[in-house]
């Protein structure tokens, strides 16, 4: 399952090979200094913006891939009712938001707090 890791001064979205195929994308690296906010939305489906550009989606079941909207691009790896961590990123070059499910048995609040701490920001 897709998950977020802090590696040095970067946030890494690590995808499985299946997710790479479905999302038409490889792993994503973002500088921690570009992280604007980290949250755990109640309903990830409501938080998704724009329309699917590349990837695979079945409404209500899975949304994997790039989404385009007026401000740029988001990458979503949302599945059914799995809790997600939402990372909002400051502007260009590419990504504005990452929405990634939390691994089984991991508290989404703890995951978000760890990312926010690594980025040196307060939780949203």
The 8 nearest C-alpha neighbors of each residue, nearest first, counted from 0:
[[1, 15, 2, 14, 102, 18, 100, 13],
 [2, 0, 14, 13, 15, 99, 100, 12],
 [1, 3, 13, 12, 0, 99, 101, 4],
 [2, 4, 12, 11, 13, 10, 5, 1],
 [5, 3, 11, 10, 6, 12, 2, 13],
 [4, 6, 10, 9, 11, 7, 3, 114],
 [7, 5, 9, 8, 10, 4, 11, 28],
 [6, 8, 9, 5, 10, 31, 117, 30],
 [7, 9, 31, 6, 30, 10, 5, 32],
 [10, 8, 30, 31, 6, 29, 7, 5],
 [9, 11, 5, 29, 28, 31, 4, 30],
 [12, 10, 28, 4, 3, 27, 13, 5],
 [11, 13, 3, 27, 26, 2, 28, 14],
 [12, 14, 26, 2, 1, 11, 3, 15],
 [15, 13, 1, 18, 26, 19, 12, 16],
 [16, 14, 18, 17, 0, 19, 1, 13],
 [15, 17, 19, 18, 20, 14, 25, 21],
 [18, 16, 20, 19, 15, 21, 14, 22],
 [19, 17, 21, 15, 20, 16, 14, 22],
 [18, 20, 16, 24, 22, 25, 17, 21],
 [19, 21, 17, 23, 18, 22, 16, 24],
 [22, 20, 18, 55, 54, 19, 23, 17],
 [21, 23, 64, 54, 63, 19, 24, 20],
 [24, 22, 20, 54, 21, 19, 53, 64],
 [25, 23, 19, 22, 26, 20, 64, 21],
 [26, 24, 19, 27, 14, 23, 13, 22],
 [25, 27, 13, 12, 14, 28, 24, 11],
 [28, 26, 12, 11, 25, 29, 13, 10],
 [29, 27, 11, 10, 9, 12, 26, 30],
 [30, 28, 10, 9, 31, 11, 27, 33],
 [29, 31, 9, 32, 33, 10, 8, 28],
 [32, 30, 118, 9, 33, 34, 8, 10],
 [31, 33, 30, 34, 118, 8, 119, 35],
 [34, 32, 89, 31, 30, 88, 35, 29],
 [35, 33, 88, 31, 32, 36, 87, 89],
 [36, 34, 88, 87, 89, 33, 37, 120],
 [37, 35, 87, 123, 34, 86, 122, 38],
 [36, 38, 86, 85, 123, 122, 111, 115],
 [39, 37, 85, 123, 84, 40, 111, 86],
 [38, 40, 84, 85, 83, 107, 41, 108],
 [41, 39, 42, 43, 38, 83, 85, 84],
 [40, 42, 43, 39, 82, 83, 45, 46],
 [41, 43, 40, 44, 45, 46, 82, 80],
 [42, 44, 46, 45, 40, 41, 47, 83],
 [45, 43, 46, 42, 47, 59, 77, 62],
 [44, 46, 43, 47, 42, 48, 40, 41],
 [47, 45, 43, 44, 48, 42, 40, 85],
 [48, 46, 44, 45, 43, 49, 75, 98],
 [47, 49, 68, 46, 50, 66, 67, 73],
 [50, 48, 68, 67, 66, 51, 47, 69],
 [49, 51, 66, 67, 52, 68, 48, 65],
 [52, 50, 66, 53, 65, 67, 49, 54],
 [51, 53, 66, 65, 67, 50, 54, 64],
 [54, 52, 65, 64, 51, 23, 22, 55],
 [53, 55, 22, 64, 21, 23, 63, 65],
 [54, 56, 63, 21, 22, 62, 64, 53],
 [55, 57, 62, 61, 58, 63, 54, 60],
 [56, 58, 61, 60, 59, 62, 55, 63],
 [59, 57, 60, 56, 61, 62, 44, 79],
 [58, 60, 79, 57, 61, 44, 78, 62],
 [61, 59, 79, 57, 58, 78, 62, 56],
 [62, 60, 78, 56, 57, 77, 79, 63],
 [63, 61, 56, 77, 76, 55, 75, 57],
 [64, 62, 76, 22, 55, 75, 54, 56],
 [65, 63, 22, 54, 75, 74, 53, 55],
 [64, 66, 74, 53, 52, 73, 51, 54],
 [65, 67, 51, 73, 50, 52, 72, 49],
 [66, 68, 72, 49, 50, 71, 52, 51],
 [69, 67, 49, 71, 70, 72, 48, 50],
 [68, 70, 71, 67, 49, 72, 48, 50],
 [71, 69, 68, 72, 95, 67, 90, 73],
 [72, 70, 68, 69, 67, 95, 94, 93],
 [71, 73, 67, 94, 66, 95, 68, 93],
 [74, 72, 96, 66, 95, 94, 65, 97],
 [73, 75, 65, 97, 64, 66, 96, 98],
 [76, 74, 98, 63, 64, 77, 97, 99],
 [75, 77, 63, 99, 62, 98, 64, 100],
 [76, 78, 62, 61, 75, 100, 99, 63],
 [79, 77, 61, 60, 81, 80, 62, 76],
 [80, 78, 60, 81, 59, 61, 77, 62],
 [79, 81, 78, 82, 42, 60, 43, 77],
 [82, 80, 79, 78, 100, 83, 101, 77],
 [83, 81, 100, 101, 80, 107, 84, 39],
 [84, 82, 100, 99, 101, 39, 98, 85],
 [83, 85, 39, 99, 98, 38, 111, 100],
 [84, 86, 98, 38, 37, 97, 39, 83],
 [85, 87, 37, 97, 96, 36, 88, 84],
 [88, 86, 96, 36, 35, 95, 34, 37],
 [87, 89, 34, 95, 35, 33, 96, 90],
 [90, 88, 33, 35, 34, 95, 91, 87],
 [89, 91, 95, 88, 92, 94, 93, 33],
 [92, 90, 93, 94, 89, 95, 71, 88],
 [91, 93, 90, 94, 95, 89, 71, 72],
 [94, 92, 91, 72, 95, 71, 90, 73],
 [93, 95, 72, 73, 96, 91, 88, 92],
 [94, 96, 88, 73, 72, 87, 90, 71],
 [97, 95, 87, 73, 86, 88, 94, 74],
 [96, 98, 74, 86, 85, 73, 75, 99],
 [99, 97, 85, 75, 84, 76, 83, 74],
 [98, 100, 76, 83, 84, 77, 75, 97],
 [101, 99, 83, 82, 77, 81, 84, 102],
 [100, 102, 83, 82, 107, 105, 103, 99],
 [103, 101, 105, 104, 100, 2, 0, 1],
 [102, 104, 105, 101, 106, 81, 100, 0],
 [103, 105, 102, 106, 101, 107, 82, 110],
 [106, 104, 103, 102, 107, 101, 110, 109],
 [105, 107, 109, 108, 110, 104, 101, 102],
 [108, 106, 110, 109, 101, 111, 105, 84],
 [109, 107, 111, 110, 106, 112, 39, 38],
 [110, 108, 112, 106, 107, 111, 113, 105],
 [109, 111, 107, 113, 108, 112, 106, 114],
 [112, 110, 108, 114, 113, 109, 37, 107],
 [111, 113, 109, 115, 110, 114, 116, 108],
 [114, 112, 116, 110, 111, 115, 109, 117],
 [113, 115, 117, 111, 116, 112, 118, 110],
 [116, 114, 118, 112, 120, 117, 113, 122],
 [115, 117, 119, 113, 118, 114, 112, 120],
 [118, 116, 114, 119, 115, 113, 31, 5],
 [119, 117, 31, 115, 116, 120, 32, 114],
 [118, 120, 116, 117, 115, 121, 32, 31],
 [121, 119, 115, 118, 116, 122, 36, 35],
 [120, 122, 115, 123, 119, 116, 36, 112],
 [121, 123, 37, 115, 112, 36, 120, 38],
 [122, 38, 37, 36, 121, 39, 115, 120]]
